[in-house]
């Protein structure tokens, strides 16, 4: 599934429960409540934005999707389609300044796209094409980490609004992880190595250090 927002105003959407899901839920810092369903049920999508101005893009519906949806705190509406339909991508930024990167289209993707609240445009390609990566940060100060290139990746890259540069490698290479925070105060957690991982890592803009493990890998 995909997530967005903050610790006290969280948002999650989509995913798979054995079949593709349209379910949206909102977190208030204590408990989850139901939000408005996605227009298109899907898995392997990416999220960005806030609880009241959410964004989701891409994913898998039986084929790779280019669909973008925008959330107003109550319901989803259609946004501009991605240039390249894909799943297993990562997202960052806001509803009016969104970022997505990487993913899978039948091959590993290096494509980056930027959203202005209406339509997507091409950004600078990732240095390393990959799927099942995590994203964080903003459209002009983005962060991506981990993923899959045929093997698990430890690579971190930083975006300046135009191009990606190499950052410090993760301690533990992994795919299907989650990301949050900013380019200089990033966070990643969970994922898959050869088993499910509980590892949390924290980024200071240069290197990763170990944080407290998840309760559940």
N, C-alpha and C positions, 0 to 999 in steps of 0.2 A: 504494500500500500504506500501512499505518499502522505507527507505531513508538512505543516507550515505553522506559522504563528510563534507564540511565546509560551513559557512555562505556565503562566496563569491565564492564557487565552490561546489555547492550542486548537489545531484543526487537523483532522485526518480524513482521507477519502479513498474510495476505490479499494483495489486489492483483489485477492482471490480467497474464496472459502471452499474451493472445489469447483466453483464456477465464478466468472467475473462478477464483481460487486460494484454497485452504485452507491453504497452506504457512505454517508458523511457523519462524522461525530465532532462535537465541540467540547473542549476541556476548560474548566474554570479554575484550575489549580487544585481541585479536590476530586471532582467526578466528571464523567462523560455524559453528555446528553445528545439526542439525535438532532442532526441538522437536515437540510434539504438534500435529497438524493442527486447525484450526478445525472446529467442528461444521458450520458453514455457509460454504461458499466464497463469497467476495464481493470486490468492488472498491469503491473510493471510500468506504471505511470510516474511522473515527477510532480512535485508540488513546490509552491513558493507563496510569498505574501503573508497576510495576517488573517485572523479569524473573521474579520468583517470585510476584508478585501483580499480574498484568496485567489490563487491561480493554480490550475493543473493542466498538464499537457502530455501528449503522447500516450504510450502504453500499448496494450495488446487486447484486442477484442475478438480474436480469431484470425486477425491480420494486424500488422503494425498500423498504429493510428497517428494521424496528424492533428486530431481534435484538441483544441484548447477550450477550457471553460473558466469563467470568472464567478467568484462567490461574493455576495453582498452581505453575508451574515445570516441569510435566510434561504436563498435559493441560488442555483447555478444558471448562468446564461452562456451562450456560445460566444467565444472570442475568435480571433483570427487563427486560422490553421497554421501549424508548423510548415516550414518549407519542406522539410524531410520527415516523413512519417517514421516513427521508431519507438521501440520499447527499451526498457532497462537503462533509461537515461537518468540524468541528475538535473535538479533545478535549484535556483537561488533567486534572490532579489525580491521585488515587489510586483504587485499587479500591473503597475504602470511602468515598471523598469525591471522586467524579468530577464532571466538568463537560464538557458538550458544547454547541456553539453553531453557529448558522448552518446552511448546507447548502442542498440543493435538493430540493423536493418536487413539482416541476412549475412552481414559482415560487421566487424567492429567499426564504430563510427568515431571520427575525430571532430565532427561538426559541432559548432557553437552557434546558437541563435539568440538574438536579443529582442525583447518585446517592449513596445512603447504604449501598451494599453489597448492597441487596436490591431497591430500586425507585427509579424516577426521579420527580422532582417538578419543577414549572415554576419556573424562575428568571426574573430580569428580562430582557426582550428586548434584543437588540443595538440600538444607535442606527441602524445601517445594515444592513438585510437583505442577505445575500450568500452565495455559495457558493465552494467551492475556496479557502477561507481557511486560515490556520494558527493553532494555539493553543499556549499554554504556561502555566506557573504552576500555581496551586492553585484549589480551589473557592472560597476566600475572597479570593484575590489572583490572579485570572486575567488572561490577556493574549490578545488575538487581533489579527491583522494581515493586511493584504492581502486578496485574494479577487477575486470577480467580481460585478458588479452590472449587467451589460450592457456594461461596460467594466472594465478592470483598476483595482483599488482600491489606494490607498496608506494607507487609514485604519487606525489603531490604536485599540483600545478596551481599557479596564482595568475589571476586575470586582472588586467589594468584598464579594461574597457575596450581594448584593441587587440591585444595578443596575450598568449599564455607564456609564462616562464616557469622553470623548475623550482619547486620548493623542497623542503626536507622530506625525506622518505618516512612513511609510517614505520613504526617498530615492527608491527605484524602485518605482512601482506595479506589481503583478504578481499573478498567480493561480497556483494549484497549487504553492505554495511549502511549505516545511516549517518548523516552529518548535520551539524547545526553551528550557530555562532557566526563569527566574522573571520576575515582573512588573517587578522592578528590575534584573535582569541577564538580559535576553532575547536570543534569537538567532533569526535567520531566514536561510534560504538557498535558492538555486535558484528554480525556478518558471518561469513563462512570461510574457513581455511581448508582443513580436511575434515573438520567437525565444526559444529556451531560454536561461535566465539562469544565470550562475555567481556572481552577486552574493551576498555575505554582509553582513548588517547586524547591529549590536549595539545593544541598548536599555538605557538607564541609568535608566529609570523616567520619563524626560521626553522624550528625543529619541533618534533613531537615528543611528549613525555607521557608516562603511564598515569592514568587516573584510576579511580575506584572501579572495580569490575561490576558489570551488570549483575543483578540477583539471578536472572535467568538468561543463560546463553541462548 
